[in-house]
Each structure stands twice: as C-alpha cells, then as structure tokens.
Amino acid sequence: MHAAMITGVSRGLGEALAVELLVRGWNVLGVGRKSGARLAGERYRFVDLDLTQVGKIDATLSAPLADIRSSRPSSVVCINNAAVAGPIGVGGRLSARDIAASFEVNLAAPAAIANVFCRVFADGVEDRRIINVSSGAAQTVLPGSAMYCAAKAGLEMLTRALAAEQGAKGVRVITLRPGILDTDMQAFMRSQAEDVLPTAGLFKGFHERRQLVAPNVAATKIVEKIVLARVEQGRTYSYADL
Ligand SMILES: NC(=O)c1ccc[n+]([C@@H]2O[C@H](COP(=O)([O-])OP(=O)(O)OC[C@H]3O[C@@H](n4cnc5c(N)ncnc54)[C@H](OP(=O)(O)O)[C@@H]3O)[C@@H](O)[C@H]2O)c1
C-alpha cells in the first residue's frame, strides 16, 4: 500500500495530484477547507482544516497519520501544496492580519505539518517523503508579492534544514517549483491592476503567450519524477526537471 497526504485539494494542482495518485491505486488523505469535486472513493479521506489555524495542526493530523502508519504502507508522501498568493500590494498598503495569514498558510502550516509527519513516520516505512511546493518567486523578486516571495524562500530553507537533519536515510525532504500552471492562482495574479501589482503584466504575458500548463499534465509528471522516482535529499526540482 502507498499513501499520500496532500494539502489544498479543493482545486488546482492539489486536486490534480490527488486524482493522479488515486488513479494509480494510492490511498490519499486530502487536507484543507474543502475537498475537490473529483475526489471520492474508498481510498480517499478528507480532513477539514483551515491552514491559517496552525495551532490545530498537531491535534487534527496526528490521528489520521497514525491510521496511515498502522496500515503499514511501503511508501508515504506528504505534499505541502496549499498556498495563497495574497496579500497583493506594495509595502505600506497591506494589512498586518493579511500578512500573518499569508505566512500561516504558506510557511508555518507546512512547517507544522512536516513536524508531525516526521514524528509519526520517524521510522518503520521504507520510503518517506515530504514535498514542499514552492515557486520561482522564492528566488525572483516580484514587487507587490513580497509576502508570497518571502514565505516561499522560507519554505525552501525549511526543506534544506529538514533534509540536513534527516540525513541520507531519513525522510526525504525536497522542494518542487511546479512551473506556470493554469489554475485560479494565475488567474488571480493576472487580474490585478498594475498600480497594485507592478508585475501584473508578467502574468498577463504568460497567459497571452499560452505558457500555462494544465494542472493534470503537471501532476502526471510530478508523480512520475518526484513521488515515484528516486529523489536527491534536499534538492530543489523545477518544471524543467520533470
Ligand atoms: N499556479 C502557478 O502557476 C504556480 C506557480 C508556482 C507555484 N505554485 C504553487 O503551487 C501550489 C498550488 O497552487 P495552485 O496554482 O494550484 O493554487 P490554487 O488553485 O489557488 O489552489 C490553492 C489551494 O490551496 C488551498 N488553500 C488556500 N488557503 C487555504 C487555507 N487557509 N487552508 C487550507 N487550504 C487552503 C485552496 O483551498 P480553498 O479552495 O479552500 O481556498 C486550494 O485548494 C501552491 O503552493 C503554489 O504556490 C503555483
């Protein structure tokens, strides 16, 4: 038996990854505020959790993860996929509450989820992986998206630090920058006015040049190259590596 926990399965890449793994016979635990319309069946379970509620993560996920462990999987993967693109706007125009929510969902929640995963799967399963879904924004400065950039940069350091702690034989922790995907997140970015998001033109250009990849296409490649194939401890994988 193979099992995956995926955050943000209501739509976009998270839902596509869950569908792809269910089709391949995996057990999937979806985590988020709502489940995806295409997700159902005996091997699918959904846990309702708003990832701004970081303090609830341990109590909410410990039991479902322990259930996965007791079913003795030969491989288990945690995909920290859920994220928010907001708040959009340059410094001075943001609310502190929106800034906090961005770091909760994009950085604190993945850290807390990785923590409970490493505790429950400290041993006993041969192939254990955490895949932190990041973005080119971890490296490329996007004025108007500073909080998203900062959180993704932090997420990539989280990957490297956890990978160093786990060593060669522990849980494999890797970063994935999934590329430019045809999801609500891209639509949200290209819908912004340039006086609010100075880089809005970049996102409009991706769309006009038809550079967006369908999430199900990306999900198939991610499962084959990042979930199933051997991966290098601590590495950052980009769409070009898939
Ligand atoms: N799209 C791209 O071009 C692109 C590029 C680079 C990286 N990425 C990364 O790829 C991943 C997937 O992005 P996407 O494009 O599929 O995004 P998306 O379509 O906007 O979906 C985001 C997912 O995160 C969930 N989520 C947001 N806030 C949440 C919260 N408070 N609690 C629980 N779940 C929450 C959403 O659930 P709700 O429906 O409940 O809001 C949704 O399922 C993200 O990590 C993103 O940063 C995307």
The ligand as an ORCA input file, in Angstrom:
! r2SCAN-3c Opt
* xyz 0 1
  N      -0.266     28.273    -10.394
  C       1.012     28.512    -10.645
  O       1.389     28.977    -11.740
  C       2.043     28.230     -9.586
  C       3.370     28.601     -9.868
  C       4.351     28.331     -8.921
  C       3.999     27.703     -7.742
  N       2.708     27.366     -7.488
  C       2.408     26.701     -6.216
  O       1.682     25.503     -6.488
  C       0.806     25.214     -5.381
  C      -0.606     25.018     -5.899
  O      -1.028     26.241     -6.486
  P      -2.367     26.344     -7.360
  O      -1.996     27.168     -8.529
  O      -2.985     25.004     -7.528
  O      -3.247     27.260     -6.387
  P      -4.831     27.459     -6.270
  O      -5.515     26.985     -7.499
  O      -5.019     28.853     -5.824
  O      -5.218     26.451     -5.078
  C      -4.727     26.704     -3.789
  C      -5.161     25.593     -2.852
  O      -4.705     25.957     -1.520
  C      -5.824     25.896     -0.649
  N      -5.766     26.834      0.455
  C      -5.592     28.175      0.394
  N      -5.731     28.709      1.618
  C      -6.001     27.685      2.463
  C      -6.264     27.602      3.861
  N      -6.304     28.685      4.653
  N      -6.490     26.387      4.408
  C      -6.485     25.282      3.627
  N      -6.262     25.294      2.301
  C      -6.017     26.497      1.731
  C      -7.019     26.234     -1.530
  O      -8.200     25.821     -0.884
  P      -9.550     26.743     -0.880
  O     -10.315     26.328     -2.098
  O     -10.214     26.381      0.403
  O      -9.119     28.186     -0.931
  C      -6.674     25.439     -2.783
  O      -7.037     24.088     -2.620
  C       0.966     26.384     -4.406
  O       1.894     26.048     -3.413
  C       1.527     27.493     -5.284
  O       2.248     28.443     -4.530
  C       1.723     27.617     -8.385
*
